[in-house]
Amino acid sequence: MPTDLTQLNIEQIAELNPDWIVTFLKRPVSGSYRNVTPAGYGSILELRVDVDKRRPQERLSGDLYTHFTFCGIPITYYTGYFASPAAACVSWLSNGNLVQSYVCPKISEYFRTATLEVDRFQGTVFPPTLDPDIDPSPSGLPSSVDIRDTFLRSGIDLTVVHDDLLNDADSNDAEDNWSEAELHDLMEARFDRFSNTLQWNLYSVIVPKFGDPGYNSGYYGTMFDWGGWQAGDTFLRQGSAIAEDAIRGREVDSLYDSSAKKDRLILQTLIHEIGHAFNLPHSWSRSVNPDSGSESFMNYPWGYTDNGGGETNFWSNFRWEFDDPELIWMRHADRNDVIFGGRDWIGNNLSADLKPAFEQLQTPVTLELQGPNVFDVGVPVTLGLKLTNSSTQPVHVIDRLQPEEGLLRVIIERPNGDIVAFIPPVRHLMAPPEPFELAPGASTLTSISLSFGAKGHQFAEPGEYLLRVYYPCFPIGFVATTTQRIRIAYPLSRGSEELVHLMTSPEAAKFLYYGGSRRDPAVIDKLTEATERYADTDPIAVRHIAAALGRNAARIHKRVDIKKGKRVIVADCADHKTAVEQLTAATTQLSSDYGRDSAFDVLSETRLIKQLANSHMELDNKEKAVSTLESTIKQMKARKSAETAIEDLQRRLKAVKRRK
């Protein structure tokens, strides 16, 4: 080791073994450094040094800002700088000449600084500080773990603010279910630090249960945000939520048979969702070093494959840590890739995924996209996805075919040649699925909605699109559809152009995706007016709008108001009369000019008809509910619709007839 580091220049220091530097200095140097803000025009370098202390990643990175004064107002904006692991220094060189040097005093022992604001519904528990020495667990764990401590040990100075306790004075369904629309509205309305800017502030909420529209006992957590729709609006990954009752309901042998063990899963789940907000993918799905055997927050306990695999082995080896690729990402990735409100996960080049010559493993199941080849512009693109056992033997498959559930992968090539992965606005953390047996020749069918992505409307421009869907087929690999071509038609009139402009706006698109929201009454008024103005010229689009208006009217909508100084959950009642009017309009058959009877795929139509029948029953009109179901069953049989949809409506019809 050199005896005097002060005689070396910065390039020579950068080549030294980090252990030598630490030995010489006798104190840790890892952390954040920043030069003094210049008085006039100049630049600011925030340097992150990661060469010692806990789990060093032996690299430097930094953010470069330009600073100037305009009309007496100091302005600083981010210009970006990311140093590769092998070459990082604070001397700026151009063609071998020194351009700028930075003297950066240390400003923190940590690499990033952020704030988490947590609201929770009364009756839920703020994730406690707990002793992780819970059977099963590895030896040598910290004496206690909580949210803040976990991130401090990861090099992130995360301040956790337990903000508001949401009381339930007026709403009678707050414990039953929170829809995704309600969660998103809650974030926008009650996130104290919510701002139209990139920021190191994150919102999380703890409620008993959620699902969309009904309670899903296997739906544990979600990272959500509707940002990214227009220029200057890229505010993604700002909200997360967990459903405490659903998580506490998990039972696997003796893994969760005590309050402490359930608390452990709750804390791990919330930190998992916070990890997504830092733009971390699941450990098995990242483009660099994917690892289903990772003992990380970003793995699923039930998806763990190392050390014999299984949920018990995950907890036996889980050390309450992120793994090295995740630490590198959170500490050193480009600021806009990590900061809340920044870029969403993109991954590697996707062009190979659409090539017809792409080969997949021979599998006993096939995956097929079904639906129209042509869509009116602005009309939500919803396609059927059919998984079929094409072998002569029964196979076990997992029925998780929605993009929001994290297994399905959809690739889209746009008319301009851009190729993107579809990223839904909501991501679900689900309980492990139970594989079910699919008999030879049998199929399972679902519908997937692809228009509304986290980063904007996917089919806003007329032209030709190519689609391909991939689905993991454990344990034999994956199964893929063929590349399917669809066309988005050009608007036929100026009026149609105006309707498309409305339907692809951020506010209306959010309303269509969630199936309603009471947060913006002006949007409801505009959409209602559109169903009247464009009923004759754009009947398919109008039916999709009416469907969303009907679903919205049929729901109870929770919101938070201030009453007597407390944030109180109140509920707006369902309007079943309006629901009947809009759902009836939505499900009215199309004329023969369109070559099909319904504006919807068969599963979406089935859901709408069931909701329409339910609203009739809420209005004490049993006869109308029965006739609606009977006529739809007859129509579906005539057009030879999927048997699963017909059987679903037949079961609902029997249930309605039994009710007094």
Secondary structure as UniProt FT lines:
FT   HELIX           5..7
FT   HELIX           10..14
FT   HELIX           18..25
FT   STRAND          31..34
FT   STRAND          42..50
FT   STRAND          59..70
FT   TURN            71..72
FT   STRAND          73..78
FT   TURN            85..86
FT   STRAND          91..94
FT   TURN            95..96
FT   STRAND          97..101
FT   STRAND          106..108
FT   STRAND          112..121
FT   TURN            122..123
FT   HELIX           147..153
FT   TURN            154..155
FT   STRAND          156..167
FT   TURN            174..176
FT   HELIX           180..190
FT   TURN            192..193
FT   STRAND          201..207
FT   TURN            217..218
FT   STRAND          219..224
FT   TURN            231..232
FT   STRAND          239..243
FT   HELIX           244..248
FT   TURN            253..256
FT   HELIX           259..277
FT   TURN            278..279
FT   TURN            283..285
FT   TURN            292..293
FT   TURN            297..298
FT   HELIX           301..303
FT   TURN            307..308
FT   HELIX           311..317
FT   HELIX           324..332
FT   HELIX           335..338
FT   TURN            340..341
FT   HELIX           351..354
FT   TURN            356..357
FT   STRAND          365..370
FT   STRAND          374..376
FT   TURN            377..378
FT   STRAND          382..389
FT   STRAND          395..397
FT   HELIX           403..405
FT   STRAND          409..413
FT   TURN            415..416
FT   STRAND          419..421
FT   STRAND          426..430
FT   STRAND          436..438
FT   TURN            440..441
FT   STRAND          443..449
FT   STRAND          452..453
FT   TURN            454..455
FT   STRAND          456..457
FT   TURN            458..459
FT   STRAND          463..473
FT   TURN            474..476
FT   STRAND          477..480
FT   STRAND          484..489
FT   HELIX           494..503
FT   HELIX           506..514
FT   HELIX           521..533
FT   TURN            534..537
FT   HELIX           539..554
FT   STRAND          557..563
FT   TURN            564..565
FT   STRAND          566..572
FT   HELIX           576..587
FT   HELIX           592..594
FT   HELIX           602..618
FT   TURN            619..620
FT   HELIX           622..638
FT   TURN            639..640
FT   HELIX           643..658
//
